[in-house]
Every structure is written in C-alpha cells, then in structure tokens.
Amino acid sequence: MTRSTWRDHDWQLIRESARTPLEHMALDAVLSDEVAAGRRAPTLRFWEWARPAVVIGRFQSLKNEVDPDGARRHGVEVVRRVSGGGAMFVEPGNTITYSIYAPLSLVEGMSFQESYAFLDAWTLEALQSVGIQAWYQPLNDITSSGGKIGGAAQARRGQAVLHHVTMAYDIDAEKMVQVLRIGREKLSDKGTTSAKKRVDPLLTQTGMPREQIIDRMIEVFRNRHGLTQGAITEAEMAEADRQARERFATAAWLTQVP
C-alpha cells in the first residue's frame, strides 16, 4: 500500500447535537468500518455529550478503573470503547472530543507513536494559534507547560484507522477522583489539588468559550487538509443503534476485562 496524503482525500465534517455515550461508542465503530469499506469519505467528527460518562479503553479492567459507587452517586454512565488507551472522565460542556476516521493508507508505514503525532499535528497548530504552547507527549498525550490537556486513542479496523482525542475544556477534579480509581493512584496525599495540577484545562489557559475553540480547530483543519460539511446517514445511524443495543450496552462487552 502506498501512503496517501491528507489532500488526497475529500474530508467531511460531522458536528451535530448531543448523543448518549453508547451512541458515541457505536458510531465510532460504524463510521470507521464505513470508511474502511469505502462507503464513507474520510471524516472528522466532533462529539457532544448528552450526559456524564466514564469511557474506558478496550483492554482496561473495569474494576481497576472505575468506582461504581462514585459513578452511581454522580449519575455517570460507564461505557467501553473499541480503541485502547486510558479512561476518560467527561461531562457535557467540559470536554472537546473528536474522532478522525481515516483510510489506513494515510498512516501507512508509520509506527503507532508516529501516527499519533501525525494525526494530532493540526490540533497542536490550532491550540498554538489561541495562545497555548502545546506539544505532543508520547505515546498519546497532548500537554502544555501548565499541565496535560488531553489524550488520544487509536484502533486499526480493516483498511481504516480510528483516532480520537478528548481534551479538558474545564474539569471537576473532585468529582473525577470520586469516579475514577486511577485518578487516586496517580495523586499524592495532597488530594484533588494534585489532580488540578496534573490537568490544565483549555478554559483556564485561554478564557475562550468552548465553541470558539472548536471553531478555530475546524478552521485550521479546513485550511490544512480541506473539509466540507457532512452528516451521519440514516443507514449508519440505524446500524449504530443496533450495535449500541446488541453490543455496547451489554454486560458482556462492558465487563470483558472485569
């Protein structure tokens, strides 16, 4: 396979209203597979969250990552995604999450580390354009002098690569450490103060509205790679609804790594 360039593809943008965590999990699988099959153009999708969630990686242990009592107390839905990587704590309006569904040819011959840096380059440019000196921290973090901003995860699915990123726009660190066990393990005895130091949200660094940052990201992507408005088709949504029910909502999927 010959490596392709960004401009070899006609990129589509999906930016829509909020969806449930299960819908997002299923859409990532479906849209990746549609790109792999050549039925969908390569796509950039920004997520909006209908409710708080913890999203654990494909290979993570549920009990090691999530405190079920904390999740229930705060009304946080726990779901498992198709890609690897670490747990994400998200609340509506507090994160910027996006997925790239790209042909495998775009990262042909690259290592995972190289592909993370390559697929995140436009995001770093966008952040730098709003005054954040951000850089890529191997293997899959976006960070700054103030602290970590976000993390990425990937999955190779047939002839497509799924690459998604969640960045903190704002953060409730106290709630996060009540829901995520891993957050406690990484903290010192200084408690939530340390959590806030480890993550430096975009709101703190820029003072900009979340929508304005997303608009800037889209502008940078369009200028670098080309981008036209797209939409999820009825057939794609129907398949996502089916997978959400029959796969992602099942205990077998969520607890496959107990």
FINU-939605 format. One record per residue: y, x negated, z negated of N, C-alpha, C in turn. Coordinates in steps of 0.05 Angstrom, whole numbers, padded with zeros to 5 digits, always signed. Example, Ala and Ser with C-alpha at 12.3 -4.5 7.8 and 13.67 -1.06 7.14 Angstrom:
-00114-00264-00156-00090-00246-00156-00066-00264-00156 -00045-00257-00142-00021-00273-00143+00001-00258-00157 
// end
This chain:
-00024-00017+00000+00000+00000+00000+00025-00018+00000 +00044-00011+00017+00069-00025+00018+00089-00013-00001 +00103-00030-00016+00123-00019-00035+00146-00006-00020 +00154+00018-00029+00176+00032-00018+00201+00027-00034 +00224+00036-00024+00249+00033-00038+00258+00061-00047 +00277+00062-00065+00288+00088-00074+00299+00104-00050 +00313+00090-00032+00325+00104-00010+00306+00112+00012 +00281+00104+00010+00261+00113+00028+00253+00142+00023 +00262+00153+00000+00253+00180-00008+00277+00199-00011 +00272+00224-00007+00293+00245-00009+00291+00257-00038 +00306+00246-00056+00304+00254-00084+00316+00281-00089 +00302+00297-00105+00312+00323-00114+00318+00323-00143 +00338+00339-00151+00346+00343-00179+00338+00370-00189 +00324+00370-00212+00319+00396-00226+00334+00395-00252 +00352+00413-00255+00368+00415-00280+00370+00445-00286 +00357+00455-00306+00354+00483-00310+00357+00490-00339 +00353+00516-00346+00356+00525-00373+00333+00516-00390 +00335+00522-00416+00315+00511-00435+00287+00523-00431 +00268+00506-00436+00240+00514-00435+00226+00506-00461 +00203+00518-00466+00188+00512-00491+00175+00484-00488 +00168+00472-00511+00154+00446-00510+00129+00447-00493 +00113+00468-00495+00088+00470-00480+00094+00471-00450 +00115+00486-00442+00122+00487-00414+00130+00460-00404 +00145+00445-00420+00152+00418-00411+00128+00400-00407 +00109+00401-00426+00084+00385-00423+00070+00391-00397 +00067+00417-00392+00052+00426-00368+00068+00419-00342 +00094+00422-00343+00110+00416-00319+00108+00387-00312 +00108+00369-00332+00105+00341-00325+00079+00335-00310 +00057+00348-00319+00032+00344-00305+00032+00356-00277 +00042+00380-00275+00042+00394-00249+00060+00380-00228 +00084+00374-00236+00103+00362-00217+00094+00334-00209 +00083+00319-00227+00071+00293-00220+00049+00297-00199 +00032+00316-00203+00010+00320-00185+00019+00330-00158 +00040+00346-00158+00051+00355-00132+00064+00333-00116 +00077+00314-00129+00088+00290-00115+00065+00273-00105 +00044+00270-00122+00021+00254-00114+00008+00265-00089 +00007+00292-00087-00006+00305-00064+00012+00307-00040 +00037+00299-00042+00056+00301-00020+00068+00328-00015 +00064+00347-00035+00074+00374-00031+00102+00377-00043 +00111+00357-00058+00138+00357-00070+00152+00331-00065 +00178+00332-00059+00193+00308-00056+00196+00294-00084 +00199+00269-00084+00205+00255-00110+00228+00268-00124 +00225+00270-00151+00243+00288-00166+00252+00275-00192 +00277+00281-00199+00289+00275-00225+00294+00301-00239 +00281+00304-00263+00284+00330-00278+00295+00324-00305 +00317+00338-00311+00328+00337-00338+00318+00361-00354 +00309+00355-00379+00297+00376-00396+00318+00388-00414 +00315+00414-00419+00329+00427-00441+00308+00439-00460 +00312+00436-00485+00292+00444-00505+00298+00472-00517 +00279+00490-00517+00282+00516-00528+00279+00516-00558 +00265+00496-00569+00260+00495-00598+00254+00466-00606 +00256+00460-00632+00250+00433-00641+00220+00426-00636 +00215+00401-00632+00188+00392-00626+00183+00364-00634 +00158+00358-00640+00148+00330-00640+00129+00328-00617 +00134+00308-00600+00116+00303-00577+00102+00277-00582 +00076+00278-00585+00060+00254-00590+00048+00244-00564 +00044+00218-00563+00033+00206-00539+00004+00213-00534 -00005+00208-00510-00032+00216-00501-00054+00204-00519 -00049+00180-00530-00070+00166-00544-00065+00164-00574 -00044+00178-00584-00037+00175-00612-00054+00193-00630 -00057+00184-00655-00071+00200-00675-00052+00221-00686 -00060+00247-00685-00043+00268-00695-00037+00265-00725 -00057+00260-00741-00053+00258-00770-00037+00234-00778 -00039+00212-00762-00024+00188-00768+00006+00191-00762 +00012+00209-00743+00039+00211-00733+00055+00233-00746 +00042+00255-00752+00057+00280-00759+00049+00289-00787 +00069+00297-00803+00065+00310-00828+00065+00340-00823 +00042+00353-00824+00041+00382-00817+00058+00400-00835 +00060+00393-00860+00076+00408-00879+00106+00406-00871 +00114+00382-00865+00142+00379-00857+00148+00393-00831 +00129+00392-00812+00133+00405-00786+00135+00436-00790 +00118+00447-00807+00119+00476-00812+00145+00484-00826 +00152+00468-00846+00176+00474-00862+00201+00475-00844 +00202+00458-00824+00226+00456-00807+00223+00471-00781 +00201+00485-00777+00196+00500-00753+00194+00483-00728 +00181+00460-00731+00178+00441-00709+00151+00444-00696 +00151+00449-00671+00126+00452-00655+00115+00424-00648 +00089+00420-00652+00076+00395-00646+00060+00397-00620 +00065+00380-00601+00051+00380-00575+00043+00352-00567 +00024+00350-00549+00015+00324-00539+00020+00323-00509 +00031+00300-00500+00038+00297-00472+00016+00282-00457 +00019+00279-00431-00001+00266-00414+00003+00236-00412 +00026+00226-00421+00032+00197-00420+00028+00184-00447 +00027+00158-00446+00023+00143-00471+00049+00140-00486 +00051+00119-00502+00076+00115-00517+00076+00128-00544 +00099+00127-00557+00101+00136-00585+00111+00165-00588 +00112+00173-00613+00121+00201-00619+00151+00204-00616 +00159+00228-00606+00187+00235-00603+00193+00259-00621 +00215+00257-00636+00225+00280-00651+00250+00290-00636 +00249+00315-00628+00271+00326-00612+00280+00353-00623 +00306+00357-00621+00318+00383-00628+00337+00391-00605 +00339+00417-00599+00357+00426-00578+00385+00415-00582 +00396+00404-00561+00423+00393-00562+00426+00366-00573 +00405+00355-00585+00406+00329-00598+00394+00306-00582 +00382+00313-00559+00369+00292-00543+00377+00295-00514 +00374+00274-00499+00375+00274-00470+00348+00265-00460 +00333+00283-00448+00306+00277-00439+00305+00282-00409 +00293+00263-00394+00289+00267-00366+00262+00255-00357 +00252+00265-00335+00228+00255-00322+00234+00247-00293 +00222+00225-00285+00222+00217-00257+00193+00220-00247 +00190+00235-00225+00164+00239-00211+00166+00224-00185 +00154+00201-00183+00158+00183-00161+00131+00176-00147 +00131+00171-00121+00107+00161-00108+00100+00134-00120 +00074+00129-00122+00064+00104-00133+00074+00080-00117 +00080+00084-00092+00090+00063-00075+00116+00051-00085 +00132+00066-00100+00158+00056-00110+00154+00033-00129 +00132+00033-00144+00126+00012-00163+00102-00005-00156 +00095-00004-00131+00071-00018-00121+00073-00048-00128 +00052-00059-00140+00051-00087-00147+00065-00095-00172 +00079-00076-00185+00093-00082-00210+00074-00079-00234 +00079-00095-00254+00066-00091-00280+00079-00067-00293 +00066-00056-00314+00078-00034-00329+00106-00043-00339 +00108-00067-00350+00134-00076-00361+00155-00077-00339 +00147-00088-00316+00167-00090-00294+00175-00062-00284 +00156-00043-00284+00163-00016-00274+00181-00002-00293 +00177-00006-00319+00196+00007-00339+00224-00003-00334 +00228-00029-00331+00255-00040-00327+00266-00029-00300 +00250-00029-00280+00259-00020-00253+00267+00009-00254 +00251+00026-00266+00257+00055-00266+00279+00063-00285 +00286+00045-00304+00308+00051-00323+00334+00038-00315 +00335+00023-00293+00359+00008-00286+00384+00026-00282 +00379+00049-00269+00402+00067-00264+00413+00079-00290 +00395+00084-00309+00404+00094-00335+00421+00074-00350 +00413+00049-00349+00429+00028-00362+00457+00026-00349 +00458+00029-00323+00484+00028-00309+00501+00052-00318 +00489+00076-00320+00504+00099-00329+00514+00096-00358 +00497+00085-00375+00506+00081-00403+00528+00061-00405 +00526+00039-00389+00546+00019-00390+00573+00029-00379 +00571+00049-00360+00596+00060-00349+00611+00077-00368 +00598+00086-00390+00612+00102-00410+00616+00085-00436 +00614+00059-00433+00622+00041-00454+00600+00032-00473 +00575+00038-00466+00553+00029-00483+00540+00004-00471 +00540-00018-00486+00527-00042-00476+00496-00040-00482 +00483-00026-00464+00454-00020-00468+00438-00039-00451 +00413-00044-00461+00395-00061-00446+00366-00051-00450 +00349-00062-00433+00321-00055-00434+00307-00074-00453 +00291-00063-00472+00277-00079-00492+00247-00074-00487 +00232-00094-00477+00204-00089-00471+00189-00081-00497 +00169-00063-00495+00159-00054-00470+00174-00030-00459 +00183-00012-00477+00193+00013-00466+00216+00025-00481 +00234+00008-00492+00257+00018-00507+00283+00013-00492 +00302+00031-00496+00330+00026-00488+00345+00023-00514 +00359+00001-00516+00373-00006-00541+00401-00016-00536 +00416-00020-00558+00443-00030-00556+00448-00046-00581 +00472-00058-00583+00479-00074-00606+00479-00057-00631 +00484-00031-00629+00484-00013-00652+00457-00005-00661 +00437-00006-00643+00410+00003-00650+00396+00015-00626 +00372+00024-00631+00356+00036-00610+00369+00063-00601 +00369+00067-00574+00380+00092-00563+00357+00111-00555 +00336+00100-00543+00314+00117-00534+00290+00101-00526 +00270+00116-00518+00245+00104-00509+00233+00118-00485 +00217+00103-00470+00205+00113-00446+00174+00114-00449 +00162+00130-00431+00133+00131-00430+00125+00135-00400 +00101+00127-00394+00092+00129-00366+00063+00139-00364 +00057+00151-00341+00029+00156-00334+00027+00153-00304 +00006+00141-00295-00001+00139-00267-00021+00161-00261 -00013+00179-00243-00030+00202-00236-00035+00203-00206 -00058+00193-00198-00064+00192-00169-00044+00174-00155 -00031+00185-00135-00011+00170-00120+00017+00174-00130 +00020+00181-00155+00047+00185-00167+00049+00170-00193 +00073+00164-00201+00079+00154-00228+00098+00173-00241 +00091+00181-00265+00108+00197-00282+00122+00178-00302 +00149+00179-00302+00164+00162-00321+00184+00180-00335 +00182+00182-00361+00202+00198-00375+00214+00184-00398 +00239+00192-00405+00255+00179-00425+00267+00200-00443 +00267+00195-00469+00282+00211-00488+00302+00193-00502 +00327+00200-00501+00349+00185-00515+00361+00203-00536 +00368+00191-00559+00381+00206-00580+00410+00210-00574 +00418+00235-00571+00447+00242-00570+00459+00244-00598 +00444+00258-00615+00451+00260-00643+00424+00260-00658 +00424+00256-00684+00398+00255-00698+00401+00264-00727 +00382+00280-00735+00380+00288-00763+00358+00270-00775 +00366+00247-00785+00347+00227-00794+00331+00237-00818 +00343+00252-00835+00329+00262-00859+00306+00280-00851 +00312+00298-00832+00291+00316-00822+00269+00300-00807 +00277+00281-00792+00258+00266-00776+00237+00252-00794 +00246+00241-00816+00226+00226-00833+00210+00245-00850 +00217+00271-00851+00200+00291-00864+00179+00301-00845 +00183+00298-00819+00164+00309-00799+00146+00287-00788 +00157+00263-00784+00142+00240-00773+00133+00221-00795 +00108+00216-00797+00098+00196-00816+00106+00168-00808 +00105+00163-00782+00111+00136-00772+00139+00128-00780 +00157+00147-00782+00184+00140-00789+00185+00129-00817 +00168+00139-00835+00168+00129-00863+00157+00100-00863 +00136+00095-00847+00124+00069-00848+00143+00048-00838 +00161+00055-00820+00179+00035-00809+00204+00031-00826 +00208+00048-00847+00231+00047-00863+00227+00029-00888 +00248+00018-00898+00246+00004-00923+00251+00025-00945 +00253+00015-00970+00258+00034-00992+00286+00045-00993 +00302+00038-00972+00329+00049-00970+00328+00077-00958 +00305+00086-00950+00302+00114-00941+00316+00120-00915 +00329+00144-00914+00340+00153-00889+00363+00136-00879 +00376+00122-00897+00397+00104-00888+00386+00084-00867 +00362+00074-00872+00350+00055-00853+00343+00069-00827 +00334+00094-00828+00328+00109-00804+00353+00111-00786 +00376+00117-00799+00400+00119-00784+00409+00093-00772 +00402+00071-00786+00409+00045-00775+00391+00037-00751 +00367+00046-00752+00348+00039-00730+00355+00053-00704 +00366+00077-00706+00374+00093-00682+00404+00097-00682 +00417+00090-00660+00446+00094-00658+00451+00114-00635 +00455+00139-00642+00457+00160-00622+00481+00157-00603 +00478+00169-00580+00499+00168-00560+00525+00181-00569 +00523+00202-00585+00547+00215-00595+00564+00195-00612 +00550+00181-00630+00563+00161-00647+00577+00140-00630 +00563+00131-00609+00573+00108-00594+00595+00116-00574 +00595+00141-00565+00614+00148-00544+00634+00170-00552 +00626+00188-00570+00643+00211-00577+00644+00231-00554 +00628+00227-00533+00629+00245-00510+00610+00269-00513 +00617+00292-00501+00599+00314-00500+00573+00307-00486 +00551+00318-00495+00525+00312-00483+00524+00318-00453 +00535+00341-00445+00535+00348-00417+00550+00328-00400 +00571+00317-00411+00587+00297-00396+00570+00272-00391 +00555+00264-00410+00538+00240-00407+00516+00246-00386 +00504+00269-00387+00484+00277-00366+00496+00277-00339 +00520+00289-00337+00534+00290-00311+00538+00261-00300 +00546+00243-00318+00550+00215-00309+00524+00203-00300 +00502+00208-00314+00476+00198-00306+00468+00207-00278 +00473+00233-00273+00466+00244-00247+00483+00232-00225 +00509+00228-00231+00527+00215-00212+00518+00187-00204 +00509+00172-00224+00500+00144-00219+00474+00145-00203 +00456+00162-00210+00431+00164-00195+00437+00172-00166 +00454+00191-00162+00461+00200-00135+00473+00178-00119 +00491+00163-00131+00505+00142-00117+00486+00119-00109 +00467+00113-00127+00448+00091-00122+00426+00099-00104 +00415+00123-00107+00389+00129-00095+00390+00154-00077 +00411+00170-00078+00412+00195-00064+00399+00217-00080 +00410+00241-00079+00400+00263-00096+00411+00289-00086 +00393+00309-00081+00401+00335-00074+00389+00356-00093 +00402+00379-00095+00393+00399-00114+00366+00410-00106 +00348+00412-00125+00321+00424-00121+00315+00445-00142 +00291+00455-00142+00283+00476-00161+00253+00475-00163 +00243+00485-00186+00215+00489-00190+00206+00514-00174 +00185+00511-00159+00176+00534-00143+00160+00554-00160 +00157+00578-00150+00141+00598-00164+00112+00589-00167 +00101+00576-00147+00074+00567-00149+00071+00545-00170 +00090+00526-00171+00090+00505-00191+00092+00517-00219 +00109+00537-00223+00113+00548-00250+00088+00564-00258 +00075+00578-00239+00051+00592-00245+00029+00573-00254 +00026+00551-00240+00006+00531-00248+00013+00518-00275 +00039+00513-00280+00047+00503-00306+00041+00522-00328 +00046+00548-00324+00040+00568-00344+00010+00569-00350 -00007+00566-00329-00036+00566-00333-00044+00542-00349 -00034+00518-00342-00042+00494-00356-00031+00494-00385 -00008+00506-00389+00003+00508-00416-00016+00524-00434 -00026+00546-00423-00045+00563-00439-00072+00551-00442 -00083+00541-00420-00111+00533-00420-00116+00504-00428 -00095+00488-00428-00099+00460-00435-00080+00452-00458 -00055+00453-00454-00036+00440-00473-00033+00456-00499 -00039+00482-00499-00037+00498-00523-00063+00497-00540 -00084+00485-00530-00109+00486-00543-00111+00465-00565 -00127+00472-00586-00131+00453-00608-00147+00428-00597 -00164+00432-00578-00179+00410-00566-00161+00389-00555 -00139+00397-00541-00120+00378-00530-00104+00365-00551 -00093+00381-00569-00075+00370-00590-00089+00351-00609 -00115+00357-00615-00129+00342-00635-00150+00323-00623 -00147+00317-00597-00167+00300-00584-00169+00272-00597 -00146+00263-00607-00146+00239-00625-00136+00250-00652 -00155+00256-00670-00149+00271-00695-00127+00257-00711 
// end
